[in-house]
Amino acid sequence: MKLFAVVLIASAISAAAALPSSVRAADDGLRVGLVLPVQFGTFPGCPTGAALYQVVSRHSSGSGTTCLLSDPDFTPCAEGLGLCRDLPTQTVLDLRQGEIEFDANQHEVITGFDPGTGTVTFQITWTGTVTAGTHKYGKLAGADVSGGGSTSFDANGTQTGDLSFVIGEADDS
């Protein structure tokens, strides 16, 4: 019986360690991590394209689609390397326990550029509001959405980083 308990604890620790650090962080919101890389392409109803990705939370997984409603150029700012932009987005997260829809501003700041490798690093911050939810997430309408993180693209387009959404004060158990 002791061996079973040790194996169970070791399995739980291994599973938690496999989650992106942004998902493991403790807070009162439902934390949903993006599994990188994000795929960019066209999607019905998205005038300037969409980002398609897999997502994971403490007790669920699924997929996400973020519709980019415009694609503004980067402009001078007083953050990072001095170039920022704000993208209006609409996102749908399809998790095993239901769907969450939200509108958010995606604030992007260029924080690094390595001319030797061509790698560009961005700091991303999301702020928005849940517009709808189904099943377990049906009562989240009106909840705040925040989150973000850092992501980089090398010269070949390979993406790395740690990005997550934090949604309201949902219980993800």
Sequence and secondary structure as in RCSB ss.txt:
>XXXX:A:sequence
MKLFAVVLIASAISAAAALPSSVRAADDGLRVGLVLPVQFGTFPGCPTGAALYQVVSRHSSGSGTTCLLSDPDFT
PCAEGLGLCRDLPTQTVLDLRQGEIEFDANQHEVITGFDPGTGTVTFQITWTGTVTAGTHKYGKLAGADVSGGGS
TSFDANGTQTGDLSFVIGEADDS
>XXXX:A:secstr
 HHHHHHHHHHHHHHHHHS HHHHS  SSEEEEEEEEEEEE  TT TT EEEEEEE SS EEEEEEEES     E
E SSTTSEEEEEEEEEEEEETTEEEEEEEEEEEEEEEEETTTTEEEEEEEEEEEEEEE GGGGGGTT EEEEEEE
EEE TT  EEEEEEEEETT    
